[in-house]
Amino acid sequence: MTSHPSGAPLVGIVIGSDTDYPAMEQASRLLTEFGIACEMTIASAHRSPARVEAYARDAEARGLRVIIAGPVGRRISPACWQGSPSSR
């Protein structure tokens, strides 16, 4: 699996805050090592659920095939919303 010809990311990584970055940085590095383009965004399911929902809803149109959400705590993972690439 590699990036689209345009170089657009195939994997989106969503974290709740910048303090979660160290926990997901390794996933980003590993994807990059395998030649899989990825992006990481901060969007809190607790503080900005609409932003997280919009990110998941628009993911497929932007070319994402997978969303990794972590750590998400007790809230529902954005990847579980209907219409997100990994809910199929």
NULUMMAR-967349 format. One record per residue (C-alpha): residue number from 1; x, y, z. Coordinates in pm, whole numbers. Layout:
N
R   resi        x        y        z
R    NUM        X        Y        Z
...
# end
This chain:
88
R   resi        x        y        z
R      1        0        0        0
R      2      138      337      -99
R      3        6      688     -134
R      4     -215      802     -419
R      5      -30      925     -725
R      6     -102     1275     -600
R      7       83     1194     -277
R      8     -234     1245      -74
R      9     -244     1061      259
R     10     -414      723      275
R     11     -422      709      656
R     12     -554      970      896
R     13     -448      966     1260
R     14     -677     1154     1499
R     15     -562     1243     1849
R     16     -758     1422     2120
R     17     -487     1667     2222
R     18     -122     1741     2169
R     19      -43     1544     2484
R     20     -156     1231     2293
R     21      104     1294     2022
R     22      381     1079     2175
R     23      143      782     2188
R     24       67      801     1815
R     25      397      934     1681
R     26      532      581     1648
R     27      235      480     1429
R     28      304      777     1203
R     29      673      689     1180
R     30      601      325     1102
R     31      354      416      826
R     32      614      648      676
R     33      878      373      689
R     34      643      149      490
R     35      588      424      234
R     36      229      490      338
R     37      138      857      335
R     38      -43      968      648
R     39     -165     1279      824
R     40     -221     1355     1191
R     41     -477     1595     1329
R     42     -582     1705     1675
R     43     -958     1689     1722
R     44    -1110     1613     2060
R     45    -1421     1397     2071
R     46    -1487     1556     2412
R     47    -1433     1924     2329
R     48    -1509     1937     1957
R     49    -1721     1636     1856
R     50    -1855     1813     1547
R     51    -1500     1864     1420
R     52    -1418     1497     1472
R     53    -1739     1394     1299
R     54    -1665     1625     1003
R     55    -1313     1483      977
R     56    -1449     1128      959
R     57    -1732     1222      724
R     58    -1499     1397      476
R     59    -1217     1143      497
R     60    -1311      930      200
R     61    -1361     1231      -29
R     62    -1010     1344       65
R     63     -866     1004      -25
R     64     -823      850      320
R     65     -872      474      338
R     66     -809      423      710
R     67     -860      633     1023
R     68     -662      552     1335
R     69     -818      715     1641
R     70     -637      712     1964
R     71     -648      754     2250
R     72    -1023      814     2246
R     73    -1116      741     2606
R     74    -1484      677     2669
R     75    -1617      859     2363
R     76    -1702      684     2040
R     77    -1420      651     1791
R     78    -1459      871     1481
R     79    -1393      562     1271
R     80    -1725      421     1394
R     81    -1937      693     1238
R     82    -2132      579      936
R     83    -1966      689      617
R     84    -1608      682      741
R     85    -1375      462      534
R     86    -1314      204      805
R     87    -1682      157      891
R     88    -1739      -44      572
# end
